[in-house]
């Protein structure tokens, strides 16, 4: 079963759930309608990718 990564916009908690489970409340802080899919494009990941390209030159 595929898992989807989510994050809470209020408390910044990151978690994953099976794709067939639908919800709108953060399991950590309990706030409703603040959870969205986490794309994973964090600044540290982007900088790591850029540094890989710089080493190739």
KOLNU-532824 format. One record per residue (C-alpha): residue number from 1; x, y, z. Coordinates in Angstrom, 1 decimal. Layout:
BEGIN
k NUM&X X&Y Y&Z Z .
...
***
This chain:
BEGIN
k 1&X 0.0&Y 0.0&Z 0.0 .
k 2&X 1.3&Y 3.4&Z -1.0 .
k 3&X 2.0&Y 5.9&Z 1.8 .
k 4&X 1.6&Y 9.7&Z 1.5 .
k 5&X 3.6&Y 12.2&Z 3.6 .
k 6&X 1.8&Y 15.0&Z 5.3 .
k 7&X 2.6&Y 18.0&Z 7.4 .
k 8&X 0.7&Y 20.2&Z 9.8 .
k 9&X 0.8&Y 23.9&Z 9.0 .
k 10&X 0.3&Y 24.9&Z 12.6 .
k 11&X 2.7&Y 22.7&Z 14.6 .
k 12&X 4.9&Y 21.6&Z 11.6 .
k 13&X 4.5&Y 17.9&Z 12.6 .
k 14&X 5.4&Y 15.6&Z 9.7 .
k 15&X 3.9&Y 12.1&Z 9.4 .
k 16&X 2.7&Y 9.6&Z 6.8 .
k 17&X -0.4&Y 7.6&Z 6.3 .
k 18&X -1.7&Y 4.9&Z 3.9 .
k 19&X -3.1&Y 6.5&Z 0.7 .
k 20&X -6.6&Y 5.2&Z 1.4 .
k 21&X -7.0&Y 6.9&Z 4.8 .
k 22&X -8.6&Y 10.4&Z 4.6 .
k 23&X -8.5&Y 12.9&Z 7.5 .
k 24&X -8.2&Y 16.6&Z 8.2 .
k 25&X -7.0&Y 16.7&Z 11.8 .
k 26&X -3.4&Y 16.7&Z 12.9 .
k 27&X -2.7&Y 13.6&Z 15.0 .
k 28&X -0.1&Y 15.6&Z 17.1 .
k 29&X -1.8&Y 18.9&Z 18.0 .
k 30&X -5.4&Y 18.0&Z 17.1 .
k 31&X -6.0&Y 21.2&Z 15.0 .
k 32&X -8.4&Y 20.7&Z 12.1 .
k 33&X -8.1&Y 21.7&Z 8.5 .
k 34&X -4.4&Y 22.5&Z 8.7 .
k 35&X -2.9&Y 19.2&Z 7.3 .
k 36&X -1.6&Y 19.2&Z 3.7 .
k 37&X 0.5&Y 16.8&Z 1.6 .
k 38&X 4.2&Y 17.3&Z 2.2 .
k 39&X 6.1&Y 17.7&Z -1.0 .
k 40&X 9.4&Y 17.1&Z 0.6 .
k 41&X 11.1&Y 20.1&Z -1.0 .
k 42&X 12.9&Y 21.3&Z 2.1 .
k 43&X 15.7&Y 23.8&Z 1.9 .
k 44&X 18.3&Y 21.3&Z 3.1 .
k 45&X 17.3&Y 18.8&Z 0.4 .
k 46&X 17.5&Y 21.4&Z -2.3 .
k 47&X 20.9&Y 22.6&Z -1.1 .
k 48&X 22.2&Y 19.1&Z -1.0 .
k 49&X 21.2&Y 18.6&Z -4.6 .
k 50&X 22.8&Y 21.9&Z -5.7 .
k 51&X 26.0&Y 20.9&Z -4.0 .
k 52&X 26.1&Y 17.7&Z -5.9 .
k 53&X 26.0&Y 19.6&Z -9.2 .
k 54&X 28.7&Y 22.0&Z -8.1 .
k 55&X 31.0&Y 19.1&Z -7.4 .
k 56&X 30.5&Y 17.8&Z -11.0 .
k 57&X 31.9&Y 20.9&Z -12.6 .
***
